[in-house]
């Protein structure tokens, strides 16, 4: 019987890709509805490292162009929104990437990274750090040295401030806008105090003449 003599077709191989594909990038959705994750290694421009994101994934997770997206173990996680991106002298920096790097420091309990406006229309990367109790304050040099192990040099913080409490919403998300407003308010008060002191010295000098 010819059918009995025909060797059985082997089953197709089964491949397990879980844990193999891990990527982080900024999503760019094309007119056809699918998208690509652009890598920070290429300043989020088209590159060989781009990762395809299907139309169904975009709809399922409610993703939009400019979202910072992570792919881990076959699952998609949204890390940041484009509106929170920091313009650091022409480079696009997402706060969550800087926060992850600084939060891994042993004495750091939590951190929020924001962009403080500069005169040249760019932003100063600023880290608001909540330290563990009873530890010595960190220096900016220490924070930058640690963070540079995992993020690009242009994404390193240019200044740090220490806070006593991290503002969060009911869902536990850090309120970066409030952190930014608080830092800018303190800076404005400091400048005002300095201006008053300078004015007082000028007045005293005039009175002495």
VENZITA-V756666 format. One record per backbone hydrogen bond with DSSP energy under -1.0 kcal/mol. NH is the residue of the N-H (numbers start at 1). CO is the residue of the C=O. Records with the same first field share a line. If there is no record, write none. Layout:
NH = CO ; CO
//
This chain:
5 = 1
20 = 17
23 = 71
25 = 69
26 = 38
27 = 67
28 = 36
30 = 34
33 = 30
35 = 53
36 = 28
37 = 51
38 = 26
42 = 39
43 = 40
44 = 39
45 = 42
50 = 47
51 = 37
53 = 35
58 = 54
59 = 55
60 = 56
61 = 57
63 = 58
66 = 27
67 = 64
68 = 80
69 = 25
70 = 77
71 = 23
72 = 75
75 = 72
77 = 70
79 = 68
80 = 68
84 = 81
85 = 82
86 = 93
88 = 86 ; 91
89 = 87
91 = 88
93 = 86
97 = 94
98 = 94
99 = 95
100 = 96
101 = 97
102 = 98
103 = 99
105 = 102
108 = 105
109 = 130
110 = 130
112 = 128
114 = 126
116 = 124
118 = 122
121 = 118
123 = 87
124 = 116
126 = 114
127 = 159
128 = 112
129 = 161
130 = 110
132 = 107
135 = 132
143 = 139
144 = 140
145 = 141
146 = 142
147 = 143
148 = 144
149 = 146
150 = 147
151 = 147
155 = 152
156 = 153
158 = 125
159 = 125
161 = 127
163 = 129
169 = 173
172 = 169
175 = 167
176 = 174
179 = 175
180 = 176
181 = 177
182 = 178
183 = 179
184 = 180
185 = 181
186 = 182
187 = 183
188 = 184
189 = 185
190 = 186
191 = 187
192 = 188
193 = 189
194 = 190
195 = 191
196 = 192
197 = 193
198 = 194
199 = 195
200 = 196
201 = 197
202 = 198
203 = 199
204 = 200
205 = 201
206 = 202
207 = 203
208 = 204
//
